[in-house]
Amino acid sequence: MADAEPSYIDYEAFLDPSFSPSSFANTLVTATNNPSDSPLDLSTPLSRVLFDVQEIDTHIHTLTTKSALPLLRYTKDRTDASERIVTEVEAQVASLTDGYQRLEKEVIQRHEAAEEVRVAVERLWQTVNIGRAVGRCLFLGRQLEAQMAEARGDNTGKREDHRAMVRASNTILTLRQLFAATKPGEEGESLDRIHIVVTLQNDLLHPSEQRLRSKAQQIIREFSMSSLPASSTAAPSSDNRPTYAQSEETKSRTTSALLTLYLLSPTPSQRDTSFQPSLLLAALQSYLQTSLTSSLASLARALSTLPALDRTLLEISARCQNIVALEALLESIKPPPHPLLVISTGPRHQLTTSGNIDGRDGASPAAPANLLQPLRAALDTSSLPSFFWRSLAEGLSGRVQEIVNRGGVSARTLKSQRDRVREALRDCVLRGTRVPGQKEGRDGNWEREAAVMGASVVGALGR
């Protein structure tokens, strides 16, 4: 280009990045025409453009003709160099292909086979774990079935074994713990997809748990250790007193029922929530409420017909003696180990939900002292007999007021016999607070409760 002939064409203008064809055409038209002419003459600028194109074509032809040999040599050199490069690259590609094929044969294919083996082994391992878990479920199911038969006395030739209720409750908790471990890698994973396990839950676990609850609640409802007659048709005598063996059997049966309800009580879903034996508390509160309701109704009827008062007060004393015996029994029973709970540290020693399978939580603080503490806390009282007498006095005032408001012979007789009634109520309280088989009241003086009972009747009569 440096030795080329000079040209009138301004190549720099065409090569300028800001070159605009429309602006260049407009410049040619205005340079060869008067803006006022009409029509415009476009042949002259068009000829100019065509001449410039022809000039550029001639210039290109001249340059290629003069530089043909150098261009051919340059192209040949480049082509030869490219062929050499391609030859070398083809050899490297062939070597790389052979290496990849050898790698695929020795590594990839073996890895694929190993991966298939790994998947098969993993699935077999999962199958074995599920099989072990199912086997454990079936073993626990057979154990639960045998324990329920022992509790009922079926096929054993012996009387029912109430201690089997506690063993069956622990078996149910073990099954419940197994079914709750459903996270990946845990023992109970995928058990809910096994039909025989679902059948075990529906046909054995849930019915057995319901029967244990009902049986334990029935035993608590029927709890009676009083040496006094419990019905109005019996008279107090030494023959009514239960023997030592009978008392021990009642205590043992009731202990099994209490422990069963404690173990079967629902556990909190959150770890930090304290455990309350709701089934146990409900059964005990129902027992106390039944005693209160029966005592209040019979005493209200007896105050209307005073000849039946002594027999009624004897029944009420018997019920209170049962409550005294129940309180002593609850105080002697420690909470059993619960596989789904751990003991949290703190001043109140609350039981909370266990966060791990084996129940270990590092520390091992003291457990709650006995089963009486939750019941006292639920009733907000320090003594069950005191709660019984004070609740009975609270409901009795209204009944006595109703008798006074109705008037008649019953009201007049009750007012005239107020001192006798007060003394009879006092004897009833002191007699009822004795531990069955003992002559003194439980935990000392009960004159305050006797005064409250007397005031509930005499106070209403004096208004």
C-alpha distance (Angstrom), angle and dihedral (degrees) to the residues before:
residue distance angle dihedral
M1 . . .
A2 3.79 . .
D3 3.87 91.6 .
A4 3.80 93.8 43.1
E5 3.80 121.1 115.5
P6 3.76 115.6 -94.1
S7 3.83 115.9 -97.4
Y8 3.78 131.9 -158.5
I9 3.82 91.1 -137.0
D10 3.78 113.6 105.0
Y11 3.82 100.0 -132.3
E12 3.81 92.3 175.6
A13 3.81 90.8 62.2
F14 3.79 91.1 52.9
L15 3.81 92.5 45.1
D16 3.80 93.7 49.3
P17 3.86 110.2 115.0
S18 3.80 88.8 -135.7
F19 3.84 93.2 56.7
S20 3.81 112.4 133.7
P21 3.83 119.8 -165.7
S22 3.79 92.6 -155.3
S23 3.79 92.5 51.8
F24 3.84 91.0 47.4
A25 3.85 91.1 50.3
N26 3.80 91.4 48.2
T27 3.82 90.1 51.4
L28 3.85 91.4 52.3
V29 3.82 92.3 48.7
T30 3.83 94.8 48.8
A31 3.82 90.8 44.7
T32 3.83 93.3 56.4
N33 3.83 99.6 35.6
N34 3.75 139.9 51.1
P35 3.79 110.9 -118.3
S36 3.83 89.7 -131.5
D37 3.83 94.4 54.8
S38 3.75 116.8 108.6
P39 2.95 121.6 -136.5
L40 3.83 101.3 24.5
D41 3.79 120.8 -127.8
L42 3.81 107.3 -123.0
S43 3.79 97.8 167.6
T44 3.80 93.6 81.2
P45 3.84 97.5 53.7
L46 3.81 90.1 41.6
S47 3.81 90.0 53.6
R48 3.78 88.7 49.5
V49 3.78 91.6 53.7
L50 3.81 93.5 46.3
F51 3.78 90.9 48.9
D52 3.77 90.9 51.7
V53 3.80 90.6 49.8
Q54 3.77 91.1 50.2
E55 3.79 90.4 49.0
I56 3.80 92.0 51.8
D57 3.83 90.8 47.5
T58 3.80 90.6 51.2
H59 3.77 90.3 48.3
I60 3.84 92.0 51.2
H61 3.82 91.4 48.1
T62 3.82 91.2 50.2
L63 3.83 92.5 49.5
T64 3.82 94.4 48.2
T65 3.81 92.1 46.9
K66 3.79 93.4 52.2
S67 3.85 93.7 42.8
A68 3.81 99.2 40.1
L69 3.79 97.0 110.9
P70 3.83 95.7 46.2
L71 3.79 89.5 47.6
L72 3.78 92.4 49.9
R73 3.81 92.1 47.7
Y74 3.78 90.6 48.2
T75 3.80 91.3 48.9
K76 3.84 91.9 47.0
D77 3.82 91.5 50.1
R78 3.76 91.1 50.2
T79 3.82 91.5 47.0
D80 3.82 92.8 50.1
A81 3.79 91.4 47.8
S82 3.80 90.4 49.7
E83 3.80 91.7 50.3
R84 3.80 90.9 51.9
I85 3.76 91.0 48.8
V86 3.81 91.1 48.2
T87 3.83 90.4 50.3
E88 3.79 91.8 51.8
V89 3.79 92.3 43.8
E90 3.81 92.1 48.9
A91 3.79 89.7 53.7
Q92 3.80 90.8 50.3
V93 3.80 91.5 45.7
A94 3.80 90.7 50.6
S95 3.81 90.2 50.2
L96 3.80 90.6 47.2
T97 3.82 90.8 48.7
D98 3.79 91.3 51.3
G99 3.82 90.1 48.6
Y100 3.79 91.6 49.6
Q101 3.80 92.1 48.9
R102 3.81 90.3 49.8
L103 3.83 89.9 46.4
E104 3.80 91.1 48.7
K105 3.78 90.7 50.4
E106 3.81 96.7 44.4
V107 3.82 101.2 34.2
I108 3.79 115.9 13.0
Q109 3.79 97.1 44.1
R110 3.78 90.9 44.2
H111 3.83 89.8 47.1
E112 3.78 90.5 51.5
A113 3.80 90.5 50.6
A114 3.81 90.5 46.0
E115 3.80 90.3 49.1
E116 3.79 90.4 53.6
V117 3.80 89.5 49.8
R118 3.82 90.6 47.8
V119 3.80 92.2 51.5
A120 3.80 90.8 47.3
V121 3.81 92.3 48.6
E122 3.81 91.7 46.6
R123 3.78 91.6 51.4
L124 3.81 91.0 46.1
W125 3.82 89.0 50.1
Q126 3.81 90.3 51.0
T127 3.79 89.4 47.6
V128 3.80 91.3 50.4
N129 3.82 90.9 49.3
I130 3.79 91.5 49.1
G131 3.80 89.4 46.8
R132 3.79 91.2 51.4
A133 3.81 91.2 47.6
V134 3.81 91.1 48.1
G135 3.81 89.9 47.7
R136 3.78 90.4 51.1
C137 3.81 90.5 48.4
L138 3.79 91.2 51.4
F139 3.80 91.5 46.8
L140 3.80 90.9 50.6
G141 3.80 89.2 45.1
R142 3.81 92.0 54.5
Q143 3.79 89.2 45.4
L144 3.81 91.0 50.6
E145 3.80 91.0 47.7
A146 3.81 91.1 52.2
Q147 3.81 91.7 46.8
M148 3.80 91.7 50.1
A149 3.82 89.0 50.8
E150 3.82 89.3 51.6
A151 3.80 90.6 48.9
R152 3.82 90.0 52.4
G153 3.82 94.4 38.9
D154 3.83 91.6 -122.9
N155 3.82 120.1 158.9
T156 3.79 91.8 -9.2
G157 3.78 101.5 95.3
K158 3.79 88.3 -132.9
R159 3.78 136.5 94.5
E160 3.77 118.3 -88.4
D161 3.80 115.1 -71.4
H162 3.80 109.0 -137.4
R163 3.82 90.9 -170.3
A164 3.79 87.8 67.3
M165 3.82 87.1 68.6
V166 3.80 90.3 68.2
R167 3.80 91.9 45.6
A168 3.80 90.5 49.2
S169 3.82 90.3 49.0
N170 3.81 90.7 54.4
T171 3.80 89.7 48.7
I172 3.81 90.0 51.5
L173 3.81 90.1 50.6
T174 3.81 90.3 50.6
L175 3.80 90.0 52.3
R176 3.79 90.8 45.3
Q177 3.81 89.6 51.5
L178 3.81 90.7 49.2
F179 3.80 93.2 50.0
A180 3.82 90.9 47.7
A181 3.84 93.1 56.4
T182 3.83 94.5 84.5
K183 3.81 101.0 135.4
P184 3.84 118.6 114.8
G185 3.78 110.1 -77.2
E186 3.82 94.4 16.6
E187 3.78 124.0 119.6
G188 3.79 97.0 -108.9
E189 3.81 96.7 50.2
S190 3.84 112.7 136.4
L191 3.82 93.0 -0.3
D192 3.80 90.0 122.7
R193 3.83 88.0 65.4
I194 3.82 94.1 57.5
H195 3.81 110.8 95.4
I196 3.79 95.8 -151.7
V197 3.81 90.7 52.9
V198 3.80 91.3 49.9
T199 3.80 88.7 49.3
L200 3.81 89.4 49.7
Q201 3.79 90.3 53.8
N202 3.79 95.9 46.2
D203 3.82 100.1 39.1
L204 3.81 102.5 34.0
L205 3.80 116.1 10.9
H206 3.80 101.1 48.6
P207 3.85 96.4 39.1
S208 3.82 91.0 46.7
E209 3.80 91.7 50.3
Q210 3.81 90.2 49.3
R211 3.80 92.3 49.2
L212 3.80 91.8 49.1
R213 3.80 90.6 51.0
S214 3.79 92.6 48.9
K215 3.81 93.2 45.9
A216 3.82 93.2 48.4
Q217 3.81 92.1 46.9
Q218 3.80 90.1 49.6
I219 3.82 91.9 51.7
I220 3.81 90.7 51.5
R221 3.81 91.8 47.4
E222 3.81 89.8 52.5
F223 3.82 94.9 45.3
S224 3.81 110.3 134.7
M225 3.80 130.1 154.7
S226 3.79 101.7 153.3
S227 3.76 119.3 131.2
L228 3.82 88.7 -150.2
P229 3.82 122.8 89.2
A230 3.78 111.6 -90.7
S231 3.80 97.0 -157.2
S232 3.76 134.9 55.4
T233 3.81 92.1 -121.1
A234 3.80 95.7 63.3
A235 3.77 127.5 76.8
P236 3.80 124.0 -143.5
S237 3.78 111.0 -94.7
S238 3.76 139.2 140.6
D239 3.81 89.7 -102.4
N240 3.81 90.3 68.7
R241 3.74 93.2 60.5
P242 3.81 114.2 101.1
T243 3.78 116.6 -120.7
Y244 3.78 122.0 -113.7
A245 3.80 90.9 -104.1
Q246 3.80 91.3 50.7
S247 3.80 91.6 49.1
E248 3.79 92.1 49.3
E249 3.79 91.1 47.7
T250 3.81 90.8 50.9
K251 3.79 90.9 49.4
S252 3.78 91.7 48.2
R253 3.83 93.7 48.1
T254 3.79 92.0 47.0
T255 3.81 91.7 46.9
S256 3.80 89.9 54.1
A257 3.80 90.4 48.4
L258 3.81 92.5 48.9
L259 3.81 92.8 48.7
T260 3.81 90.5 46.5
L261 3.80 93.2 54.3
Y262 3.80 90.6 44.3
L263 3.79 92.2 53.7
L264 3.82 95.4 43.0
S265 3.80 94.6 48.8
P266 3.84 111.3 116.8
T267 3.78 114.2 -96.7
P268 3.82 120.7 -134.3
S269 3.79 116.3 -96.3
Q270 3.81 93.7 -139.0
R271 3.78 120.7 69.4
D272 3.82 97.0 -134.1
T273 3.81 95.4 48.3
S274 3.80 114.4 105.8
F275 3.80 117.9 -119.1
Q276 3.78 119.6 -115.1
P277 3.84 118.6 -173.7
S278 3.79 92.4 -130.4
L279 3.82 96.8 174.2
L280 3.80 91.6 50.9
L281 3.80 93.4 46.5
A282 3.81 92.2 46.8
A283 3.82 92.4 51.6
L284 3.82 93.3 47.5
Q285 3.80 93.8 45.4
S286 3.80 89.3 48.8
Y287 3.83 89.5 52.1
L288 3.81 91.6 51.0
Q289 3.79 92.8 44.3
T290 3.81 91.5 50.2
S291 3.81 90.3 51.1
L292 3.79 91.0 48.5
T293 3.80 94.6 47.0
S294 3.81 93.9 47.5
S295 3.79 92.6 45.0
L296 3.79 93.7 48.1
A297 3.81 93.4 48.6
S298 3.81 95.0 46.5
L299 3.81 93.6 44.1
A300 3.81 91.7 49.8
R301 3.82 89.5 52.7
A302 3.82 91.4 45.9
L303 3.80 92.5 52.3
S304 3.79 87.7 56.9
T305 3.82 91.0 50.8
L306 3.80 106.5 32.2
P307 3.83 96.9 -170.4
A308 3.82 87.8 72.1
L309 3.81 93.7 48.2
D310 3.81 97.5 93.8
R311 3.79 93.3 51.2
T312 3.82 91.3 46.3
L313 3.79 93.5 48.8
L314 3.79 88.5 51.0
E315 3.81 89.6 55.3
I316 3.80 91.0 48.2
S317 3.81 90.7 49.2
A318 3.81 88.4 51.9
R319 3.80 90.7 52.4
C320 3.79 91.4 49.7
Q321 3.80 90.8 48.7
N322 3.79 87.4 55.0
I323 3.81 89.1 52.4
V324 3.82 90.2 48.8
A325 3.81 90.1 50.8
L326 3.81 90.6 46.4
E327 3.81 91.2 51.2
A328 3.81 91.1 50.5
L329 3.80 90.4 48.1
L330 3.82 93.4 49.0
E331 3.78 90.2 48.4
S332 3.80 90.9 54.5
I333 3.81 95.6 51.0
K334 3.79 119.6 85.6
P335 3.81 118.9 -154.5
P336 3.81 109.0 -94.2
P337 3.83 121.2 -123.1
H338 3.78 108.3 -82.3
P339 3.84 115.2 -151.8
L340 3.82 92.5 -154.5
L341 3.82 95.2 50.1
V342 3.78 138.8 63.8
I343 3.80 128.5 -164.1
S344 3.80 112.7 -110.2
T345 3.76 121.1 -147.0
G346 3.78 119.5 -111.2
P347 3.78 141.9 93.8
R348 3.81 93.9 -74.1
H349 3.83 97.5 45.4
Q350 3.79 94.8 -139.7
L351 3.78 123.0 -171.3
T352 3.79 113.4 -124.1
T353 3.77 135.5 -178.0
S354 3.78 114.3 -78.2
G355 3.77 114.6 -116.1
N356 3.81 96.8 -159.7
I357 3.76 136.5 50.2
D358 3.77 100.2 -116.4
G359 3.82 94.3 45.6
R360 3.83 96.2 -125.4
D361 3.79 113.0 144.4
G362 3.79 103.9 167.4
A363 3.80 100.1 -112.6
S364 3.79 124.6 63.6
P365 3.80 109.0 -160.1
A366 3.79 123.6 176.8
A367 3.81 117.1 -73.3
P368 3.83 122.5 -127.0
A369 3.77 108.7 -72.0
N370 3.81 99.9 -119.4
L371 3.81 146.3 -25.8
L372 3.80 92.0 -91.8
Q373 3.81 94.7 71.9
P374 3.85 96.9 68.3
L375 3.83 90.8 48.2
R376 3.80 92.8 49.4
A377 3.79 89.8 48.6
A378 3.83 91.9 49.1
L379 3.83 91.9 49.4
D380 3.82 93.6 38.9
T381 3.79 92.4 -131.0
S382 3.78 138.3 115.8
S383 3.81 96.1 -144.5
L384 3.80 132.2 34.3
P385 3.86 95.2 -150.6
S386 3.79 90.0 49.7
F387 3.82 89.3 49.4
F388 3.81 89.4 49.8
W389 3.82 96.0 50.8
R390 3.79 95.8 41.6
S391 3.81 92.9 47.6
L392 3.81 89.6 47.2
A393 3.82 91.1 49.8
E394 3.80 90.7 48.5
G395 3.80 92.3 55.8
L396 3.81 94.6 38.1
S397 3.81 96.3 62.7
G398 3.79 91.8 66.3
R399 3.82 92.6 47.6
V400 3.82 92.0 51.4
Q401 3.80 90.2 48.1
E402 3.83 89.0 53.7
I403 3.84 90.2 53.4
V404 3.82 90.9 49.7
N405 3.81 92.0 47.6
R406 3.81 92.0 51.4
G407 3.82 90.1 51.9
G408 3.78 121.4 -172.1
V409 3.79 131.0 111.8
S410 3.83 93.8 -37.7
A411 3.80 93.1 56.9
R412 3.81 93.7 45.0
T413 3.80 92.9 47.0
L414 3.81 91.4 48.0
K415 3.80 92.1 50.6
S416 3.78 92.7 47.6
Q417 3.80 91.5 49.0
R418 3.81 97.1 43.7
D419 3.80 94.5 119.9
R420 3.77 91.9 49.9
V421 3.80 90.7 47.5
R422 3.79 91.7 49.4
E423 3.80 91.6 51.2
A424 3.80 91.6 45.6
L425 3.81 90.9 51.7
R426 3.80 90.2 48.8
D427 3.81 91.1 51.9
C428 3.80 89.3 46.7
V429 3.81 92.2 54.5
L430 3.80 94.7 45.9
R431 3.79 91.7 45.0
G432 3.80 92.7 47.0
T433 3.80 95.3 50.6
R434 3.78 93.2 58.5
V435 3.75 118.0 105.9
P436 3.81 106.6 -114.5
G437 3.80 107.8 -90.3
Q438 3.83 94.8 19.7
K439 3.77 131.9 96.6
E440 3.81 100.4 -142.9
G441 3.75 130.8 67.8
R442 3.81 120.5 -102.6
D443 3.80 114.2 -91.4
G444 3.80 97.8 0.2
N445 3.81 130.4 -80.5
W446 3.81 123.2 31.3
E447 3.81 98.7 172.0
R448 3.81 91.0 115.3
E449 3.82 92.6 58.7
A450 3.84 88.9 45.0
A451 3.80 89.8 52.8
V452 3.81 91.5 48.8
M453 3.81 91.2 51.9
G454 3.80 92.2 47.2
A455 3.79 92.1 47.7
S456 3.81 91.8 50.6
V457 3.84 88.5 63.7
V458 3.80 105.2 27.9
G459 3.80 92.5 41.8
A460 3.78 91.5 56.0
L461 3.81 91.1 47.1
G462 3.80 92.0 53.4
R463 3.80 95.0 55.7
